[in-house]
Amino acid sequence: MLFSPKVLAATGVLLSIASIGAAHPGEGHEKRMQEAANARMVAAVNARALEACNARPEVKARKQRAIARREGTFDRLRQKRGLKDESFIHRRDDAAFSKWAAVDHNKTGLLDFNENTPAEELFGSNTSCVLAPDNANGPYFVYQELIRQDVAEDLEGIPLHLEFQFIDVNTCEPADVLIDIWSCNSTGQYSGVSAEGQGGLDSTYLRGVQPTDAEGVVSFDTLFPGHYSGRASHQHIIVHVGSEILDNGTYTGGVVAHLSQLFFDQKLIDLIEQLAPYNTNQIAQTKNLEDAFAGYGATEEYDPFVNYIVLGSDVSSGLFAWAELGLNTSSNWDFYAPYASIWQPGGGSDNPNFNFSVVGTPPPTHG
């Protein structure tokens, strides 16, 4: 059964109404419970709708274009780094979180491939073709970050080219949204915030924003994230709907429709953690299965691990990683996305109304 945009829009309205109630935490427990019930209903409807979308001819054609695009990106990145004639390694599909992350799963790991491997086998798989669950925002979201593709700045680390494709489950079409990413550096510090031990308000590394293109795609050049106390390596994503791009190269307004944290294979993390500058991190490493927030990122249908290819025969050559995420652009999760600071030309400023009490709480779409 294919759910029409009208049906999905109606459930989206329920979700938005519930979220408005959540924006005023003093209004009571009942509204929060109603929000949770509505969100679970929306998640179930959207998941079935997106599954039905996959049978459409235009969706199949879009997937073929994605395969060709990823293959082209991979070739371009290898040429840029002088790796065109070098062998490479590829992460195949993994088979809730322990299911996708299990180190003894027979499809997990780094396997040898070559230039004769069909593009469909290398680039045809997506992290997911179902609704992506939301995760906790965390305490280090910076509002109005710079709109830019390259966020690595002058930091040292393993180059990571990210490509994300976003599909609006209300329409089965590419989502016209603004994508906000951030991660910590190789030794666990975030930029843009004044919290003790972090990069400070004047720093901007590993943060950036991009509007999706006609295919719902954004790409970023960043660095593989390190780890910090209690957290495995992960990549933050926020999806803004209805934002305005400003003349100063930032954005304003809109609502947060999705919050994600994507993860990386444990074997890959372990390889990278042995290299400089990651091996200078004095903080004890937390494994994927020990990360308290990892469980929010997965469902039985949704794999929160990125697909990736190492550009050369060694991880130090860099990685190309990609994921496809289904989202409901009618959602409003502003309550769950408090920002610690605001970026401004010449230096950021702390948010005096920062609500730290919800940074570890995800919207109720993960279960």
DRENLO-235511 format. One record per residue (C-alpha): residue in one letter; x negated, y, z. Coordinates in steps of 0.001 Angstrom, whole numbers, padded with zeros to 6 digits, always signed. Each point is the difference from the previous one (the first is absolute). Layout:
aXYZ...
***
This chain:
m+000000+000000+000000l-001370+003418-000958f+000695+002801+002452s+000946+003238-001710p-001660+003333+000764k+003261+001131+001593v-000082-002880+002492l-003631+000637+000805a+000556+003740+000269a+002831-000603+002460t-002186-002143+002219g-002714+002604-000353v+002412+002617+001344l+000628-002166+003029l-003727-000214+000545s-000457+003744-000326i+002847+000747+002391a-001502-002356+002529s-003384+001633-000409i+001467+003431+000668g+001202-001358+003299a-003460-001353+000707a-001464+003456-000542h+001536+001002+003344p-001171-002638+002477g+002042+001486+002828e+003252-000928-001687g-000089-003468+001448h-000703-003651-000443e+003187-000813-001940k-000966+002068-003021r-003426-001638-000094m+001657-003422+000077q+002307+001062-002829e-003040+001178-001928a-001634-003390+000407a+003113-001851-001148n+000440+002235-003034a-003668-000274-000916r+000051-003788+000095m+003059+000014-002253v-001703+002334-002461a-003154-002096+000029a+001945-003169-000806v+001986+001637-002801n-003068+001626-001522a-002026-003202+000084r+002710-001877-001912a+000405+002880-002427l-003689+000222-000804e-000159-003750-000531a+002833+000330-002521c-001813+002861-001686n-002906-002269-000867a+002076-001743-002656r+000614+003166-001994p-001844+000279-003336e-001265+003488+000809v-001440-001258+003308k-001785-002861-001726a-001402+002476-002519r-001185+002246+002841k-001816-002933+001587q-001794-000707-003261r-001058+003640-000174a-001264-000282+003572i-002147-002983-000954a-001504+001923-002908r-000516+003111+002147r-001770-001932+002754e-002195-001786-002491g-000947+003351-001536t-000726+001517+003404f-002172-002955+000955d-002025+000300-003230r-000376+003761+000461l-001211-000336+003586r-002532-002681-000971q-001339+002105-002844k-000250+003050+002275r-002146-001963+002453g-002083-001792-002637l+001549-003390+000813k+001572-000924-003336d-002183-003084-000525e-000046-001136+003635s+002194-002803+001330f+002724+000886+002470i+002173-001537+002707h+003753+000162+000435r+002448-000398+002830r+002935-002200-001025d+003423+000067+001582d+000409-001085+003604a+002874-002321+000625a+004811+004833+008216f-003834+001111+000294s-001786-003190+001015k+001476-001653-003108w-001661+002569-002274a-003170+000387+002066a-000751-003610+000966v-003678-000554-000618d+000526-003691-000751h+002635+000616-002679n-001024-001778-003171k+000396+003117-002163t-001846+002385+002313g-003523+001127-000628l-002447+001167-002639l-000105-002137-003146d-002265+000225-003031f+001532+001268-003247n-001412+001152-003309e+000831+002199-002982n+001964-002847-001619t+002507-000231+002838p+003454+001069-001330a+000994+003517+001039e+003374-001291+001227e-001747-002210+002542l-002228+002791+001252f+002334+002977-000086g+003530-001401-000265s+000586-000607+003684n+001341+002707+002290t-000156+000216+003759s+003788-000146-000059c+003085+000289-002176v+002332+000565+002958l+000736+002858+002337a-003136+000962+001915p+000617+000180+003765d-000973+003173+001806n-002767+000027+002584a-000977+002304+002838n-001316+003374-001074g-002891+000142+002446p-001288+003156+001714y-002112+001504-002795f+002384+001121-002757v-000956+003462-001331y+002716+002060-001666q-000558+001942-003255e-003192-001810-000946l-001786+000766-003273i+001392-001317-003258r-002962-001828-001493q-001020-003346-001426d-003552-000332+001355v-000050+000071+003803a-003396-001604+000726e-001845+003328+000210d-003655-000574+000973l+000533-002929+002373e-001885-003274-000242g+001905-003247-000366i+001300-002578-002449p+001797+001723-002924l+003686-000926-000144h+002261+000925-002924l+003645-000309+001059e+002934-000259-002397f+003522-000073+001396q+003228-000349-001960f+003259+001021+001673i+003422-001228-001126d+003219+001643+001166v+002370-002797+001010n+002986+002301-000513t-000621+000051-003766c-002577-002737-000742e-002029+002794-001586p-003405+001476+000854a+000260+002307+002996d-000584+003739-000462v-001656+000707+003353l-003090+001452+001669i-002433-002526+001492d-002098+000881+003047i-002935-002261+000989w-002560+000025+002783s-002389-002361+001759c-002887+000088+002433n-003650+000056-001072s-002495-002859+000293t-000427+000491+003740g+003635+000583+000913q+000459+003798-000007y+002880+001845-001662s-000320+003416-001572g+002300+002978+000461v+000822-000366+003689s-001454+001467+003175a+000363-003121+002171e-003164-000965+001839g-002334-002138-002093q+001683+000861-003315g-001219+002144-002901g+001463+003346+001081l+002507+002406-001538d-002415+001238-002658s-000617-003465-001503t+002021-001483-002888y-001771-003230-000958l+001997-003067-001078r+003251+001965-000184g+001946+001036-003060v+003359+000313-001708q+001084-000828-003556p+003318+000208-001874t+001019-003221-001739d-000101-000049-003797a+002727-001186-002395e-000763-003622+000973g+000217+000746+003734v-003778-000361+000279v-002635+001862+002007s-003708-000704+000277f-002635+001117+002481d-003764-000332+000240t-000789-000559+003651l-002205-002223+002174f+000744-003315+001665p+001243+000829+003516g-001893-001027+003102h+001530-001058+003299y+000544+001464+003452s+001176-001243+003364g+002969-002334-000326r+000392+000438-003761a-001145-002015-002980s-000897+001788-003238h+003158+001508-001515q+001246+002664-002407h+002752+002467+000921i+002648+001091-002512i+002883+002455+000307v+002571+000617-002730h+001459+003523-000237v+003243+000601-001889g+001033+003467-001186s-003241+001776+000890e-001207+003129-001782i-003562+000277-001289l-001517+003345+000993d-002381+002268-001890n-002715-000574+002615g-000265-003691-000922t+002126-001396+002820y+003715-000753+000440t+002868+000888+002295g+003494-001169+000871g+001829-003150-000945v+000581-003007+002223v-002004-003110+000833a+001692-002978-001643h-002609-002653+000753l-002965-000656+002294s-002404-002836-000746q-003204-001574+001190l-001704-002321-002473f-002587-002575+001021f-003009-001814-001448d-001084-003637-000030q-001937-000946+003105k-002753-001606-002082l-000441+003251-001903i-000091+002032+003210d-002584-002318+001510l-002235+000361-003055i+000189+003784+000031e-000490+000304+003757q-003473-001498-000457l-001061+002878-002268a-001183+003509+000832p+001482+002301+001185y+002755-002327+001276n-002481-002047+002013t-000863+003087+002069n+003486+000043+001517q-000391-000742+003703i+003714-000633+000563a+000979-003663+000373q+001699-001271-003149t+003681-000922+000093k+001056-002774-002377n+003140+000225-002140l+001889-002506+002125e-000942+001884+003177d+001245+003372-001264a+003093+000972+001977f+001489+001908-002955a-000611-002610-002691g+003234-001865+000652y+002086+003039-000885g-001522+000023-003484a+001215-003387-001202t+003149-002003-000570e+000481-003466-001436e+000417+001653-003407y-002451+002878+000251d-003790-000350-000048p-001708+003052+001565f-003425-000926-001407v-001279+001824-003058n-001033-001941-003084y-003586+000775-000912i-002942-000705-002233v-003597+000621+000985l-001463+001938-002927g-003234-001939-000059s-001515-003117+001493d-000452+001658+003403v+002429+002039+002117s-002442+002912+000089s+000879+000622-003669g+003455+001213+001053l+003574-001220-000256f+003112+000578-002057a+003141-000656+002083w+003667+000301-000863a+003483-000564+001369e+003608+000473-001067l+002461+001229+002606g+003773+000144-000196l+001536+002854+001976n+003330+001661+000656t-000352+003673-000919s+003256+000709+001868s-001665-000745+003340n-001003+002708+002442w-002594-001064+002554d-001222+003461+001027f+000559-000865+003649y-002560-002803-000258a-002579+002124-001831p-001205+002672+002443y-003116+001809-001175a-002915+000744+002292s-001212+003015-001943i+000544+002132-003096w-002652+000505-002650q-000642+003636-000884p-002622+001706-002175g-002954+000782+002238g+000947-002597+002599g+002984-001854+001359s+002026+000626+003135d+001542-002270+002611n+003736-000598-000085p+001303+001448+003296n+003134-002163-000285f-001794-003282-000693n+002115-002878+001352f-002571-002581+001047s+002648-002249+001557v+001136-001418-003363v-003278-000466-001872g-000132-003679+000907t+003640-000709-000859p+000931-001021-003555p+003373+000669-001599p+002242-003065+000387t-000496-001359-003530h-002810-002452+000763g+002056-002857+001335
***
